Amino acid sequence: MDSVLLVSSTDKSIEFISQLLKEDSAAQITTAQSGSEARRMYSGQDYDLIIINAPLSDEFGHELAIITAEKTMSGVIMMVKSELADDVAARVENFGVFVLPKPLSRQLFFQTLKLVTAARRRLQMLKRENLKLQKNIEEIRLIDRGKCALIQYLSMTEEQAHKYIERQAMDMRITKKEVAEGILRTYEW
């Protein structure tokens, strides 16, 4: 974990959790003492992990956990009293928030950190894959627009337009996307 946002209303808890995080080699630990302060902080920076030690001074913290999990790529851990853990978990786990009961077990804390790290890495891989697929879809759309321009302005069939774009790409040693962009510049722009 490179960067951690620790949200807790008590200095004692901040000190204790910070010490645990340092043992796990957290590089940068930023602290907030309220939900509103935490919202301001994560809106301006990406954190690898956000830990919420409930209750906070201005709210309980489950709304913050849900919003944080939905709007960021951060791993989110919420720490609550053991008698409330099951109820809180039922509310927030569907949003990807990990719930830890207090008092805190060191072993459970470190296991949860590992799980959050693994889940976050998997989420980042899926995000990269999604961006790659979106880029491919955009490229296909551009090539199809180029084909449509050839069909409309040069009365080619779809197959002829397809072969023309492929042939131009091979002959000119450029991508089909670049050929399609050239066609669109010629006929549409």
MDTraj code that builds the backbone (N, CA, C; nanometers):
import mdtraj as md
import numpy as np

residues = "MET ASP SER VAL LEU LEU VAL SER SER THR ASP LYS SER ILE GLU PHE ILE SER GLN LEU LEU LYS GLU ASP SER ALA ALA GLN ILE THR THR ALA GLN SER GLY SER GLU ALA ARG ARG MET TYR SER GLY GLN ASP TYR ASP LEU ILE ILE ILE ASN ALA PRO LEU SER ASP GLU PHE GLY HIS GLU LEU ALA ILE ILE THR ALA GLU LYS THR MET SER GLY VAL ILE MET MET VAL LYS SER GLU LEU ALA ASP ASP VAL ALA ALA ARG VAL GLU ASN PHE GLY VAL PHE VAL LEU PRO LYS PRO LEU SER ARG GLN LEU PHE PHE GLN THR LEU LYS LEU VAL THR ALA ALA ARG ARG ARG LEU GLN MET LEU LYS ARG GLU ASN LEU LYS LEU GLN LYS ASN ILE GLU GLU ILE ARG LEU ILE ASP ARG GLY LYS CYS ALA LEU ILE GLN TYR LEU SER MET THR GLU GLU GLN ALA HIS LYS TYR ILE GLU ARG GLN ALA MET ASP MET ARG ILE THR LYS LYS GLU VAL ALA GLU GLY ILE LEU ARG THR TYR GLU TRP".split()
xyz = np.array([
    [0.0841, -0.1179, 0.0000],
    [0.0000, 0.0000, 0.0000],
    [0.0889, 0.1246, 0.0000],
    [0.0729, 0.2055, -0.1020],
    [0.1518, 0.3282, -0.1085],
    [0.0878, 0.4416, -0.0300],
    [-0.0426, 0.4602, -0.0482],
    [-0.1088, 0.5726, 0.0185],
    [-0.2359, 0.5255, 0.0881],
    [-0.2524, 0.5729, 0.2105],
    [-0.3666, 0.5330, 0.2931],
    [-0.4318, 0.6581, 0.3499],
    [-0.5655, 0.6624, 0.3425],
    [-0.6420, 0.7662, 0.4111],
    [-0.7063, 0.6998, 0.5321],
    [-0.6704, 0.7467, 0.6487],
    [-0.7215, 0.6923, 0.7740],
    [-0.8204, 0.7920, 0.8329],
    [-0.9460, 0.7488, 0.8470],
    [-1.0511, 0.8371, 0.8970],
    [-1.0934, 0.7872, 1.0350],
    [-1.0653, 0.8670, 1.1361],
    [-1.0991, 0.8307, 1.2735],
    [-1.1145, 0.9583, 1.3547],
    [-1.2077, 0.9572, 1.4481],
    [-1.2327, 1.0793, 1.5252],
    [-1.1436, 1.0916, 1.6487],
    [-1.0681, 0.9861, 1.6832],
    [-0.9835, 0.9943, 1.8025],
    [-0.8356, 0.9826, 1.7662],
    [-0.7557, 1.0638, 1.8316],
    [-0.6110, 1.0620, 1.8083],
    [-0.5490, 0.9284, 1.8483],
    [-0.6007, 0.8686, 1.9544],
    [-0.5474, 0.7407, 2.0019],
    [-0.5640, 0.6322, 1.8950],
    [-0.6811, 0.6266, 1.8334],
    [-0.7057, 0.5287, 1.7274],
    [-0.6181, 0.5559, 1.6062],
    [-0.6046, 0.6819, 1.5711],
    [-0.5203, 0.7189, 1.4571],
    [-0.3773, 0.6710, 1.4808],
    [-0.3274, 0.6933, 1.6019],
    [-0.1904, 0.6529, 1.6348],
    [-0.1744, 0.5011, 1.6283],
    [-0.2711, 0.4275, 1.6850],
    [-0.2638, 0.2812, 1.6880],
    [-0.2697, 0.2221, 1.5471],
    [-0.3665, 0.2660, 1.4681],
    [-0.3824, 0.2115, 1.3327],
    [-0.2650, 0.2531, 1.2441],
    [-0.2179, 0.3747, 1.2612],
    [-0.1009, 0.4206, 1.1846],
    [0.0194, 0.3321, 1.2126],
    [0.0368, 0.2943, 1.3381],
    [0.1489, 0.2066, 1.3741],
    [0.1360, 0.0712, 1.3039],
    [0.0153, 0.0158, 1.3012],
    [-0.0066, -0.1113, 1.2312],
    [0.0229, -0.0972, 1.0820],
    [-0.0209, 0.0123, 1.0241],
    [0.0019, 0.0341, 0.8812],
    [0.1505, 0.0489, 0.8500],
    [0.2236, 0.1133, 0.9385],
    [0.3684, 0.1286, 0.9179],
    [0.4381, -0.0068, 0.9235],
    [0.3884, -0.0969, 1.0081],
    [0.4433, -0.2330, 1.0135],
    [0.4217, -0.3049, 0.8810],
    [0.3138, -0.2703, 0.8125],
    [0.2834, -0.3316, 0.6826],
    [0.3444, -0.2503, 0.5683],
    [0.4312, -0.1596, 0.6004],
    [0.5058, -0.0758, 0.5052],
    [0.4187, 0.0192, 0.4233],
    [0.3210, 0.0799, 0.4865],
    [0.2438, 0.1850, 0.4193],
    [0.3329, 0.3081, 0.4066],
    [0.3466, 0.3596, 0.2858],
    [0.4397, 0.4697, 0.2604],
    [0.3863, 0.6039, 0.3089],
    [0.2639, 0.6352, 0.2730],
    [0.2081, 0.7667, 0.3052],
    [0.0727, 0.7491, 0.3734],
    [0.0626, 0.7962, 0.4955],
    [-0.0628, 0.7862, 0.5706],
    [-0.1161, 0.9271, 0.5922],
    [-0.2354, 0.9520, 0.5399],
    [-0.3031, 1.0797, 0.5584],
    [-0.4201, 1.0551, 0.6525],
    [-0.4453, 1.1485, 0.7433],
    [-0.5533, 1.1281, 0.8393],
    [-0.6611, 1.2348, 0.8255],
    [-0.7830, 1.1930, 0.8573],
    [-0.8974, 1.2841, 0.8628],
    [-0.9763, 1.2472, 0.9877],
    [-1.0394, 1.3471, 1.0513],
    [-1.1119, 1.3187, 1.1746],
    [-1.2631, 1.3253, 1.1589],
    [-1.3106, 1.3471, 1.0364],
    [-1.4556, 1.3497, 1.0138],
    [-1.4849, 1.3012, 0.8720],
    [-1.6104, 1.2671, 0.8493],
    [-1.6516, 1.2235, 0.7166],
    [-1.6386, 1.3328, 0.6127],
    [-1.6754, 1.4543, 0.6493],
    [-1.6678, 1.5649, 0.5528],
    [-1.5230, 1.5958, 0.5160],
    [-1.4338, 1.5903, 0.6130],
    [-1.2913, 1.6129, 0.5846],
    [-1.2371, 1.5026, 0.4928],
    [-1.2787, 1.3792, 0.5172],
    [-1.2351, 1.2668, 0.4335],
    [-1.2839, 1.2827, 0.2899],
    [-1.4093, 1.3270, 0.2727],
    [-1.4638, 1.3468, 0.1373],
    [-1.3815, 1.4502, 0.0600],
    [-1.3441, 1.5580, 0.1273],
    [-1.2610, 1.6599, 0.0615],
    [-1.1258, 1.6013, 0.0219],
    [-1.0714, 1.5169, 0.1060],
    [-0.9381, 1.4623, 0.0801],
    [-0.9381, 1.3618, -0.0344],
    [-1.0341, 1.2686, -0.0379],
    [-1.0285, 1.1680, -0.1440],
    [-1.0770, 1.2217, -0.2774],
    [-1.1470, 1.3347, -0.2778],
    [-1.1890, 1.3909, -0.4065],
    [-1.0712, 1.4527, -0.4803],
    [-0.9662, 1.4881, -0.4089],
    [-0.8510, 1.5503, -0.4727],
    [-0.7340, 1.4565, -0.4943],
    [-0.7400, 1.3347, -0.4411],
    [-0.6269, 1.2429, -0.4515],
    [-0.6761, 1.0991, -0.4515],
    [-0.6018, 1.0129, -0.5199],
    [-0.6326, 0.8701, -0.5184],
    [-0.5553, 0.8031, -0.4054],
    [-0.6247, 0.7221, -0.3288],
    [-0.5616, 0.6459, -0.2214],
    [-0.5729, 0.4980, -0.2541],
    [-0.4711, 0.4214, -0.2155],
    [-0.4774, 0.2769, -0.2336],
    [-0.5777, 0.2158, -0.1366],
    [-0.5840, 0.2728, -0.0174],
    [-0.6683, 0.2180, 0.0883],
    [-0.7304, 0.3309, 0.1692],
    [-0.8575, 0.3143, 0.2030],
    [-0.9249, 0.4080, 0.2930],
    [-0.9788, 0.3262, 0.4103],
    [-0.9364, 0.3621, 0.5306],
    [-0.9820, 0.2942, 0.6522],
    [-1.0704, 0.3904, 0.7298],
    [-1.1907, 0.3444, 0.7621],
    [-1.2861, 0.4262, 0.8367],
    [-1.3087, 0.3602, 0.9724],
    [-1.2731, 0.4302, 1.0782],
    [-1.2910, 0.3810, 1.2143],
    [-1.4189, 0.4438, 1.2701],
    [-1.5282, 0.3682, 1.2659],
    [-1.6589, 0.4214, 1.3064],
    [-1.6767, 0.4113, 1.4578],
    [-1.7544, 0.5003, 1.5161],
    [-1.8256, 0.6132, 1.4552],
    [-1.7332, 0.7344, 1.4407],
    [-1.7680, 0.8198, 1.3463],
    [-1.6931, 0.9435, 1.3240],
    [-1.7598, 1.0566, 1.4006],
    [-1.6964, 1.1718, 1.4042],
    [-1.7510, 1.2837, 1.4819],
    [-1.8763, 1.3437, 1.4193],
    [-1.8906, 1.3357, 1.2866],
    [-2.0052, 1.3985, 1.2204],
    [-2.1038, 1.2999, 1.1581],
    [-2.0728, 1.1718, 1.1592],
    [-2.1616, 1.0683, 1.1048],
    [-2.1132, 0.9333, 1.1552],
    [-2.1922, 0.8300, 1.1279],
    [-2.1485, 0.6972, 1.1715],
    [-2.0333, 0.6475, 1.0850],
    [-2.0448, 0.6636, 0.9542],
    [-1.9350, 0.6264, 0.8653],
    [-1.9720, 0.5291, 0.7554],
    [-2.0883, 0.4627, 0.7666],
    [-2.1231, 0.3657, 0.6624],
    [-2.1573, 0.4338, 0.5300],
    [-2.2176, 0.5545, 0.5359],
    [-2.2461, 0.6276, 0.4115],
    [-2.1157, 0.6666, 0.3426],
    [-2.0193, 0.7112, 0.4207],
    [-1.8877, 0.7461, 0.3674],
    [-1.8233, 0.6238, 0.3021],
    [-1.8326, 0.5091, 0.3681],
    [-1.7735, 0.3862, 0.3144],
    [-1.8370, 0.3487, 0.1809],
    [-1.9690, 0.3563, 0.1725],
    [-2.0398, 0.3206, 0.0495],
    [-2.0035, 0.4162, -0.0634],
    [-2.0090, 0.5455, -0.0368],
    [-1.9781, 0.6455, -0.1399],
    [-1.8337, 0.6312, -0.1861],
    [-1.7434, 0.6095, -0.0919],
    [-1.6020, 0.5941, -0.1249],
    [-1.5802, 0.4715, -0.2131],
    [-1.6441, 0.3614, -0.1776],
    [-1.6288, 0.2387, -0.2562],
    [-1.6857, 0.2554, -0.3970],
    [-1.7947, 0.3315, -0.4098],
    [-1.8567, 0.3515, -0.5410],
    [-1.7785, 0.4481, -0.6290],
    [-1.7215, 0.5522, -0.5705],
    [-1.6620, 0.6602, -0.6496],
    [-1.5117, 0.6503, -0.6694],
    [-1.4446, 0.5632, -0.5959],
    [-1.2991, 0.5549, -0.6078],
    [-1.2572, 0.4115, -0.6396],
    [-1.1311, 0.3960, -0.6746],
    [-1.0731, 0.2632, -0.6947],
    [-1.0026, 0.2159, -0.5673],
    [-1.0211, 0.2875, -0.4591],
    [-0.9545, 0.2550, -0.3325],
    [-1.0166, 0.1319, -0.2685],
    [-0.9334, 0.0554, -0.1979],
    [-0.9854, -0.0484, -0.1118],
    [-1.0433, 0.0198, 0.0114],
    [-1.1556, -0.0297, 0.0628],
    [-1.2204, 0.0364, 0.1765],
    [-1.2394, -0.0648, 0.2899],
    [-1.1881, -0.0281, 0.4070],
    [-1.2066, -0.1082, 0.5285],
    [-1.2804, -0.0216, 0.6293],
    [-1.3842, -0.0795, 0.6894],
    [-1.4596, -0.0083, 0.7925],
    [-1.4461, -0.0868, 0.9226],
    [-1.4056, -0.0183, 1.0274],
    [-1.3887, -0.0808, 1.1582],
    [-1.5019, -0.0350, 1.2494],
    [-1.5754, -0.1336, 1.3060],
    [-1.6895, -0.1021, 1.3931],
    [-1.6867, -0.1937, 1.5154],
    [-1.7592, -0.1545, 1.6191],
    [-1.7689, -0.2383, 1.7387],
    [-1.8222, -0.3757, 1.6997],
    [-1.7720, -0.4785, 1.7676],
    [-1.8055, -0.6161, 1.7300],
    [-1.9558, -0.6443, 1.7334],
    [-2.0284, -0.5819, 1.8264],
    [-2.1734, -0.6076, 1.8328],
    [-2.2496, -0.5462, 1.7152],
    [-2.1886, -0.4506, 1.6454],
    [-2.2525, -0.3875, 1.5294],
    [-2.1997, -0.4410, 1.3965],
    [-2.0940, -0.5210, 1.4023],
    [-2.0236, -0.5621, 1.2804],
    [-2.1143, -0.6329, 1.1798],
    [-2.1976, -0.7250, 1.2261],
    [-2.2830, -0.7987, 1.1326],
    [-2.3858, -0.7082, 1.0650],
    [-2.4467, -0.6185, 1.1415],
    [-2.5455, -0.5263, 1.0839],
    [-2.4813, -0.4318, 0.9827],
    [-2.3662, -0.3780, 1.0182],
    [-2.2967, -0.2859, 0.9277],
    [-2.2498, -0.3609, 0.8035],
    [-2.1972, -0.4814, 0.8230],
    [-2.1507, -0.5615, 0.7094],
    [-2.2650, -0.5881, 0.6117],
    [-2.3839, -0.6150, 0.6642],
    [-2.4990, -0.6393, 0.5769],
    [-2.5301, -0.5170, 0.4905],
    [-2.5040, -0.3984, 0.5426],
    [-2.5310, -0.2746, 0.4676],
    [-2.4239, -0.2427, 0.3636],
    [-2.2976, -0.2705, 0.3965],
    [-2.1887, -0.2172, 0.3131],
    [-2.1124, -0.3202, 0.2302],
    [-2.1203, -0.4474, 0.2634],
    [-2.0391, -0.5458, 0.1920],
    [-2.0756, -0.5590, 0.0450],
    [-2.2016, -0.5366, 0.0100],
    [-2.2411, -0.5439, -0.1314],
    [-2.1750, -0.4360, -0.2161],
    [-2.1207, -0.3344, -0.1522],
    [-2.0523, -0.2261, -0.2228],
    [-1.9009, -0.2480, -0.2265],
    [-1.8542, -0.3608, -0.1710],
    [-1.7117, -0.3911, -0.1728],
    [-1.6350, -0.3396, -0.0533],
    [-1.7053, -0.3111, 0.0550],
    [-1.6409, -0.2609, 0.1764],
    [-1.6142, -0.3793, 0.2697],
    [-1.4918, -0.3885, 0.3209],
    [-1.4559, -0.4911, 0.4178],
    [-1.4849, -0.4372, 0.5576],
    [-1.5489, -0.5182, 0.6410],
    [-1.5837, -0.4758, 0.7774],
    [-1.5000, -0.5554, 0.8771],
    [-1.4331, -0.4830, 0.9662],
    [-1.3538, -0.5444, 1.0726],
    [-1.4167, -0.5124, 1.2075],
    [-1.4336, -0.6134, 1.2936],
    [-1.4880, -0.5868, 1.4275],
    [-1.3798, -0.5323, 1.5203],
    [-1.4231, -0.4443, 1.6125],
    [-1.3336, -0.3934, 1.7175],
    [-1.3739, -0.4597, 1.8480],
    [-1.2832, -0.4903, 1.9383],
    [-1.1404, -0.4603, 1.9335],
    [-1.0709, -0.5377, 1.8213],
    [-0.9674, -0.4761, 1.7710],
    [-0.9002, -0.5216, 1.6511],
    [-0.7976, -0.6307, 1.6809],
    [-0.8052, -0.7383, 1.6056],
    [-0.7045, -0.8438, 1.6114],
    [-0.5975, -0.8117, 1.5071],
    [-0.4715, -0.8120, 1.5480],
    [-0.3622, -0.7801, 1.4548],
    [-0.3631, -0.8754, 1.3353],
    [-0.3802, -1.0045, 1.3642],
    [-0.3782, -1.1046, 1.2577],
    [-0.4914, -1.0799, 1.1581],
    [-0.6108, -1.0548, 1.2074],
    [-0.7245, -1.0289, 1.1194],
    [-0.7037, -0.8998, 1.0402],
    [-0.6455, -0.7992, 1.1031],
    [-0.6182, -0.6727, 1.0352],
    [-0.5239, -0.6951, 0.9171],
    [-0.4141, -0.7668, 0.9406],
    [-0.3171, -0.7886, 0.8331],
    [-0.3729, -0.8801, 0.7238],
    [-0.4541, -0.9792, 0.7608],
    [-0.5188, -1.0638, 0.6602],
    [-0.6141, -0.9813, 0.5740],
    [-0.6876, -0.8924, 0.6382],
    [-0.7802, -0.8065, 0.5645],
    [-0.7047, -0.7137, 0.4705],
    [-0.5911, -0.6599, 0.5153],
    [-0.5090, -0.5758, 0.4274],
    [-0.4674, -0.6524, 0.3027],
    [-0.4274, -0.7784, 0.3210],
    [-0.3873, -0.8603, 0.2060],
    [-0.5050, -0.8841, 0.1119],
    [-0.6215, -0.9124, 0.1675],
    [-0.7405, -0.9339, 0.0845],
    [-0.7787, -0.8075, 0.0078],
    [-0.7740, -0.6944, 0.0752],
    [-0.8073, -0.5671, 0.0101],
    [-0.7080, -0.5376, -0.1017],
    [-0.5803, -0.5632, -0.0760],
    [-0.4777, -0.5407, -0.1781],
    [-0.5024, -0.6295, -0.2993],
    [-0.5315, -0.7563, -0.2755],
    [-0.5580, -0.8486, -0.3861],
    [-0.6826, -0.8069, -0.4638],
    [-0.7877, -0.7695, -0.3930],
    [-0.9115, -0.7268, -0.4599],
    [-0.8884, -0.5999, -0.5411],
    [-0.8106, -0.5083, -0.4877],
    [-0.7828, -0.3827, -0.5580],
    [-0.7015, -0.4079, -0.6846],
    [-0.6014, -0.4958, -0.6755],
    [-0.5219, -0.5292, -0.7944],
    [-0.6094, -0.5908, -0.9023],
    [-0.6975, -0.6785, -0.8610],
    [-0.7877, -0.7428, -0.9577],
    [-0.8780, -0.6377, -1.0228],
    [-0.9283, -0.5457, -0.9437],
    [-1.0133, -0.4387, -0.9953],
    [-0.9367, -0.3508, -1.0938],
    [-0.8108, -0.3223, -1.0629],
    [-0.7291, -0.2414, -1.1538],
    [-0.7039, -0.3150, -1.2853],
    [-0.6819, -0.4471, -1.2781],
    [-0.6644, -0.5252, -1.4008],
    [-0.7904, -0.5190, -1.4859],
    [-0.9054, -0.5326, -1.4224],
    [-1.0319, -0.5255, -1.4954],
    [-1.0533, -0.3878, -1.5564],
    [-1.0129, -0.2843, -1.4853],
    [-1.0266, -0.1486, -1.5380],
    [-0.9379, -0.1297, -1.6608],
    [-0.8125, -0.1787, -1.6527],
    [-0.7225, -0.1693, -1.7686],
    [-0.7800, -0.2447, -1.8882],
    [-0.8322, -0.3636, -1.8618],
    [-0.8929, -0.4443, -1.9682],
    [-1.0121, -0.3708, -2.0296],
    [-1.0936, -0.3097, -1.9447],
    [-1.2096, -0.2343, -1.9909],
    [-1.1669, -0.1185, -2.0803],
    [-1.0647, -0.0441, -2.0395],
    [-1.0155, 0.0681, -2.1202],
    [-0.9625, 0.0198, -2.2547],
    [-0.8930, -0.0936, -2.2520],
    [-0.8398, -0.1512, -2.3763],
    [-0.9540, -0.1896, -2.4706],
    [-1.0577, -0.2514, -2.4166],
    [-1.1729, -0.2903, -2.4985],
    [-1.2467, -0.1683, -2.5521],
    [-1.2603, -0.0645, -2.4701],
    [-1.3253, 0.0584, -2.5172],
    [-1.2466, 0.1215, -2.6310],
    [-1.1147, 0.1177, -2.6208],
    [-1.0293, 0.1719, -2.7264],
    [-1.0480, 0.0920, -2.8556],
    [-1.0536, -0.0416, -2.8420],
    [-1.0758, -0.1266, -2.9593],
    [-1.2116, -0.0988, -3.0233],
    [-1.3132, -0.0817, -2.9422],
    [-1.4473, -0.0524, -2.9943],
    [-1.4473, 0.0803, -3.0685],
    [-1.3804, 0.1796, -3.0114],
    [-1.3725, 0.3110, -3.0761],
    [-1.3002, 0.3012, -3.2103],
    [-1.1953, 0.2194, -3.2149],
    [-1.1207, 0.1993, -3.3392],
    [-1.2083, 0.1310, -3.4444],
    [-1.2841, 0.0310, -3.4034],
    [-1.3742, -0.0388, -3.4957],
    [-1.4804, 0.0573, -3.5486],
    [-1.5334, 0.1412, -3.4623],
    [-1.6336, 0.2402, -3.5060],
    [-1.5754, 0.3352, -3.6101],
    [-1.4521, 0.3790, -3.5872],
    [-1.3870, 0.4704, -3.6807],
    [-1.3652, 0.4024, -3.8158],
    [-1.3203, 0.2779, -3.8130],
    [-1.3001, 0.2030, -3.9375],
    [-1.4334, 0.1846, -4.0094],
    [-1.5383, 0.1541, -3.9352],
    [-1.6713, 0.1389, -3.9963],
    [-1.7209, 0.2698, -4.0568],
    [-1.6910, 0.3813, -3.9921],
    [-1.7277, 0.5114, -4.0505],
    [-1.6521, 0.5342, -4.1811],
    [-1.5249, 0.4939, -4.1827],
    [-1.4462, 0.5038, -4.3061],
    [-1.5061, 0.4184, -4.4165],
    [-1.5479, 0.2971, -4.3814],
    [-1.6136, 0.2091, -4.4801],
    [-1.7412, 0.2739, -4.5320],
    [-1.8202, 0.3296, -4.4422],
    [-1.9458, 0.3944, -4.4828],
    [-1.9198, 0.5106, -4.5780],
    [-1.8126, 0.5856, -4.5539],
    [-1.7784, 0.6966, -4.6440],
    [-1.7430, 0.6433, -4.7822],
    [-1.6668, 0.5334, -4.7871],
    [-1.6321, 0.4735, -4.9170],
    [-1.7566, 0.4221, -4.9883],
    [-1.8459, 0.3615, -4.9132],
    [-1.9711, 0.3106, -4.9714],
    [-2.0550, 0.4260, -5.0249],
    [-2.0645, 0.5334, -4.9478],
    [-2.1482, 0.6472, -4.9859],
    [-2.0894, 0.7266, -5.1020],
    [-1.9596, 0.7580, -5.0957],
    [-1.9016, 0.8498, -5.1945],
    [-1.8393, 0.7799, -5.3149],
    [-1.7957, 0.6547, -5.2987],
    [-1.7329, 0.5842, -5.4110],
    [-1.8146, 0.4642, -5.4572],
    [-1.9335, 0.4489, -5.4029],
    [-2.0267, 0.3419, -5.4405],
    [-1.9645, 0.2026, -5.4300],
    [-1.8817, 0.1824, -5.3306],
    [-1.8238, 0.0499, -5.3065],
    [-1.9223, -0.0344, -5.2269],
    [-1.9048, -0.1658, -5.2359],
    [-1.9803, -0.2542, -5.1471],
    [-1.9073, -0.2567, -5.0126],
    [-1.9715, -0.3145, -4.9129],
    [-1.9078, -0.3224, -4.7807],
    [-1.7800, -0.4049, -4.7895],
    [-1.7849, -0.5138, -4.8648],
    [-1.6674, -0.6002, -4.8801],
    [-1.5537, -0.5275, -4.9523],
    [-1.5869, -0.4528, -5.0560],
    [-1.4845, -0.3766, -5.1289],
    [-1.4217, -0.2699, -5.0379],
    [-1.5041, -0.2017, -4.9612],
    [-1.4536, -0.0990, -4.8701],
    [-1.3617, -0.1611, -4.7649],
    [-1.4018, -0.2777, -4.7153],
    [-1.3210, -0.3485, -4.6160],
    [-1.1843, -0.3850, -4.6746],
    [-1.1860, -0.4437, -4.7935],
    [-1.0603, -0.4836, -4.8586],
    [-0.9753, -0.3621, -4.8930],
    [-1.0380, -0.2533, -4.9336],
    [-0.9645, -0.1311, -4.9674],
    [-0.8885, -0.0791, -4.8454],
    [-0.9572, -0.0734, -4.7316],
    [-0.8934, -0.0239, -4.6092],
    [-0.7787, -0.1162, -4.5677],
    [-0.8013, -0.2482, -4.5738],
    [-0.6953, -0.3426, -4.5385],
    [-0.5757, -0.3295, -4.6320],
    [-0.6021, -0.3203, -4.7621],
    [-0.4951, -0.3104, -4.8617],
    [-0.4149, -0.1816, -4.8412],
    [-0.4851, -0.0697, -4.8200],
    [-0.4164, 0.0575, -4.7967],
    [-0.3283, 0.0503, -4.6712],
    [-0.3798, -0.0133, -4.5675],
    [-0.3032, -0.0260, -4.4429],
    [-0.1761, -0.1075, -4.4657],
    [-0.1874, -0.2175, -4.5407],
    [-0.0689, -0.2993, -4.5684],
    [0.0287, -0.2268, -4.6604],
    [-0.0223, -0.1670, -4.7674],
    [0.0646, -0.1001, -4.8645],
    [0.1377, 0.0186, -4.8030],
    [0.0686, 0.0938, -4.7200],
    [0.1274, 0.2151, -4.6627],
    [0.1945, 0.1894, -4.5268],
    [0.1826, 0.0657, -4.4788],
    [0.2379, 0.0263, -4.3485],
    [0.1879, 0.1168, -4.2354],
    [0.0584, 0.1347, -4.2340],
    [-0.0073, 0.2097, -4.1271],
    [-0.1255, 0.1271, -4.0780],
    [-0.1869, 0.1694, -3.9711],
    [-0.3000, 0.0939, -3.9165],
    [-0.4269, 0.1223, -3.9968],
    [-0.5219, 0.0307, -3.9846],
    [-0.6517, 0.0514, -4.0504],
    [-0.7193, 0.1766, -3.9952],
    [-0.6960, 0.2047, -3.8695],
    [-0.7524, 0.3249, -3.8083],
    [-0.7000, 0.4498, -3.8790],
    [-0.5700, 0.4528, -3.9063],
    [-0.5111, 0.5689, -3.9738],
    [-0.5642, 0.5829, -4.1162],
    [-0.5853, 0.4697, -4.1837],
    [-0.6443, 0.4737, -4.3183],
    [-0.7850, 0.5317, -4.3099],
    [-0.8636, 0.4838, -4.2135],
    [-1.0010, 0.5323, -4.1973],
    [-1.0026, 0.6814, -4.1656],
    [-0.9099, 0.7268, -4.0824],
    [-0.9024, 0.8701, -4.0517],
    [-0.8737, 0.9508, -4.1778],
    [-0.7840, 0.8995, -4.2637],
    [-0.7537, 0.9669, -4.3904],
    [-0.8751, 0.9731, -4.4814],
    [-0.9491, 0.8649, -4.4873],
    [-1.0714, 0.8607, -4.5693],
    [-1.1716, 0.9631, -4.5175],
    [-1.1897, 0.9663, -4.3874],
    [-1.2864, 1.0598, -4.3287],
    [-1.2432, 1.2048, -4.3490],
    [-1.1125, 1.2311, -4.3416],
    [-1.0642, 1.3676, -4.3685],
    [-1.0951, 1.4072, -4.5129],
    [-1.0796, 1.3127, -4.6028],
    [-1.1025, 1.3411, -4.7447],
    [-1.2502, 1.3637, -4.7748],
    [-1.3371, 1.2797, -4.7214],
    [-1.4771, 1.2813, -4.7631],
    [-1.5735, 1.3482, -4.6654],
    [-1.5377, 1.3579, -4.5378],
    [-1.6360, 1.4109, -4.4424],
    [-1.5934, 1.5391, -4.3734],
    [-1.4657, 1.5652, -4.3591],
    [-1.4261, 1.6817, -4.2818],
    [-1.3992, 1.7975, -4.3674],
])
top = md.Topology()
chain = top.add_chain()
for i, resn in enumerate(residues, 1):
    res = top.add_residue(resn, chain, resSeq=i)
    for name in ("N", "CA", "C"):
        top.add_atom(name, md.element.get_by_symbol(name[0]), res)
traj = md.Trajectory(xyz[None], top)
